[in-house]
Amino acid sequence: MPNSKSPNHQSAQPCSPQAQQSQVVDAQLFDNQVCFPLYSAANAVTRAYRPLLDAIDLTYLQYMVMMLLWQHKQMNVKELGEQMYLDSGTLTPLLKRLEAKGFVERRRSELDERVRLISITEAGLELKFKAQSVPGELACKADMSPEQAMELKRLCQTLLANLGS
């Protein structure tokens, strides 16, 4: 994905590869790419989380699931997948591992047996207290202002929406 000179590109405007290329000196130069720094930053964030989450026996994706469940207490797998941009093939093994650790309970909905409900357990709620320092420690590592972090989040959400994830 080339880095265009126009950061305020709106998806409502017509877009063609030729129009995008005309905004960049050379769209095939590595230094003009947005995609690789984005990819590398995502990997760096995951690596920065690793020692913090190893201490509480969670992977990054497991931690994200737990954050959603700390907030909602119970969700169905479809809702969880939509929130995390994950399909059930990725989510199911992750949830099975969290269940094996005793942090969540998986069961079928009594209203619709096709729906799988994920509920946080008492051990999962206790884990929240063990994890309470994680956001602050990561924020210190990232060394960004809250405004910068929220702007980055907003831009990433825009990109996800535009790419149809």
Phi and psi in degrees as a GROMACS rama.xvg file:
@    title "Ramachandran Plot"
@    xaxis  label "Phi"
@    yaxis  label "Psi"
@TYPE xy
-69.7159  153.888  PRO-2
-90.5757  111.348  ASN-3
-85.8608  158.936  SER-4
-74.5509  -15.6356  LYS-5
-101.117  97.0442  SER-6
-71.9715  -11.5143  PRO-7
-102.682  28.2348  ASN-8
-57.3591  128.243  HIS-9
-105.154  136.831  GLN-10
-67.1344  -17.3439  SER-11
-71.2949  -22.7155  ALA-12
-78.4439  146.478  GLN-13
-62.1299  141.094  PRO-14
-131.788  130.709  CYS-15
-131.918  153.77  SER-16
-56.6665  -35.7314  PRO-17
-65.827  -41.7178  GLN-18
-64.5782  -41.2102  ALA-19
-65.2053  -43.0539  GLN-20
-64.8254  -32.1245  GLN-21
-70.0017  -18.6099  SER-22
-86.246  -7.14658  GLN-23
-121.083  139.499  VAL-24
-55.6635  -52.2894  VAL-25
-148.125  109.545  ASP-26
-66.7237  -13.8473  ALA-27
-102.304  7.09899  GLN-28
-79.2227  133.731  LEU-29
-54.6601  -42.0907  PHE-30
-66.295  -14.0703  ASP-31
-97.8255  8.33119  ASN-32
-91.8877  139.011  GLN-33
-92.3697  -32.9609  VAL-34
-60.7036  -41.5549  CYS-35
-71.5155  -43.6089  PHE-36
-61.6105  -33.8687  PRO-37
-64.9617  -46.4122  LEU-38
-60.276  -47.4988  TYR-39
-65.6235  -38.8036  SER-40
-64.7139  -41.9726  ALA-41
-61.155  -42.762  ALA-42
-64.9156  -39.9835  ASN-43
-65.23  -39.1576  ALA-44
-63.0101  -45.307  VAL-45
-61.3163  -42.3228  THR-46
-64.2387  -37.6129  ARG-47
-67.1179  -33.9762  ALA-48
-70.6931  -32.1987  TYR-49
-49.3426  -54.2867  ARG-50
-66.0016  -31.5683  PRO-51
-67.7093  -39.4847  LEU-52
-84.3094  -27.519  LEU-53
-58.3016  -35.542  ASP-54
-64.3047  -23.2951  ALA-55
-115.318  14.5944  ILE-56
59.3359  45.7871  ASP-57
-130.221  149.096  LEU-58
-86.7459  171.298  THR-59
-58.9174  -48.7704  TYR-60
-65.7465  -36.8017  LEU-61
-62.0944  -40.2091  GLN-62
-62.4522  -42.2528  TYR-63
-63.4085  -41.5712  MET-64
-60.8804  -45.3117  VAL-65
-63.1037  -37.5432  MET-66
-60.3457  -43.3916  MET-67
-63.356  -40.6248  LEU-68
-74.2483  -31.2225  LEU-69
-62.0765  -32.9343  TRP-70
-79.9887  -43.2287  GLN-71
-105.793  -14.4466  HIS-72
69.4156  -39.1268  LYS-73
-150.557  138.557  GLN-74
-146.244  157.947  MET-75
-90.7904  161.595  ASN-76
-59.8607  -37.9831  VAL-77
-62.1837  -47.1201  LYS-78
-60.4167  -43.7301  GLU-79
-61.2361  -44.8307  LEU-80
-62.0636  -40.5325  GLY-81
-65.4289  -42.2816  GLU-82
-64.016  -35.041  GLN-83
-100.926  0.733156  MET-84
57.2283  40.7416  TYR-85
-123.46  146.089  LEU-86
-87.7288  167.39  ASP-87
-65.379  -27.4056  SER-88
-64.321  -30.2963  GLY-89
-86.8995  -39.642  THR-90
-72.6929  -39.8127  LEU-91
-58.4448  -49.8121  THR-92
-64.0388  -35.4703  PRO-93
-62.2957  -44.7088  LEU-94
-67.8113  -36.1724  LEU-95
-62.5607  -39.6463  LYS-96
-66.8843  -40.2727  ARG-97
-64.9256  -36.5049  LEU-98
-67.1962  -41.394  GLU-99
-62.0426  -29.9427  ALA-100
-81.0571  -9.81776  LYS-101
87.0484  12.4342  GLY-102
-89.2113  -24.0541  PHE-103
-136.916  163.071  VAL-104
-125.747  132.229  GLU-105
-107.39  133.421  ARG-106
-154.922  163.089  ARG-107
-81.7875  145.738  ARG-108
-66.9547  140.303  SER-109
-73.3344  -23.8174  GLU-110
-82.7438  -32.289  LEU-111
-149.609  106.252  ASP-112
-64.9676  -13.6421  GLU-113
-74.8801  -18.9635  ARG-114
-91.1099  128.148  VAL-115
-101.35  122.803  ARG-116
-99.1177  140.741  LEU-117
-117.178  121.355  ILE-118
-119.88  145.631  SER-119
-79.1369  142.094  ILE-120
-96.9998  175.139  THR-121
-59.4758  -42.5369  GLU-122
-62.978  -36.2449  ALA-123
-65.6026  -38.1159  GLY-124
-67.2009  -39.6077  LEU-125
-64.0667  -33.2519  GLU-126
-61.175  -30.2906  LEU-127
-57.0085  -39.2101  LYS-128
-70.5568  -34.9397  PHE-129
-67.9008  -27.5312  LYS-130
-95.205  1.27903  ALA-131
-62.7503  -23.2539  GLN-132
-85.7494  -12.6134  SER-133
-59.2423  -50.859  VAL-134
-59.0549  -42.969  PRO-135
-66.1654  -40.6387  GLY-136
-64.7667  -40.2649  GLU-137
-68.5529  -39.0083  LEU-138
-60.6127  -38.9905  ALA-139
-64.524  -42.2339  CYS-140
-62.9223  -40.2724  LYS-141
-70.8307  -30.6028  ALA-142
53.0904  49.6017  ASP-143
-121.213  150.367  MET-144
-70.666  157.369  SER-145
-56.6288  -35.7997  PRO-146
-65.2025  -42.4586  GLU-147
-63.7477  -42.8371  GLN-148
-62.8486  -42.1659  ALA-149
-69.1365  -35.5805  MET-150
-65.9794  -41.7841  GLU-151
-61.4164  -44.4177  LEU-152
-59.4918  -45.5731  LYS-153
-60.6832  -44.7387  ARG-154
-64.1644  -41.126  LEU-155
-64.8825  -40.3917  CYS-156
-64.6611  -38.8898  GLN-157
-62.6261  -45.0759  THR-158
-61.6046  -44.9527  LEU-159
-59.3853  -45.2452  LEU-160
-63.7387  -42.8856  ALA-161
-68.1957  -32.4974  ASN-162
-87.7812  -2.6742  LEU-163
70.8476  35.679  GLY-164
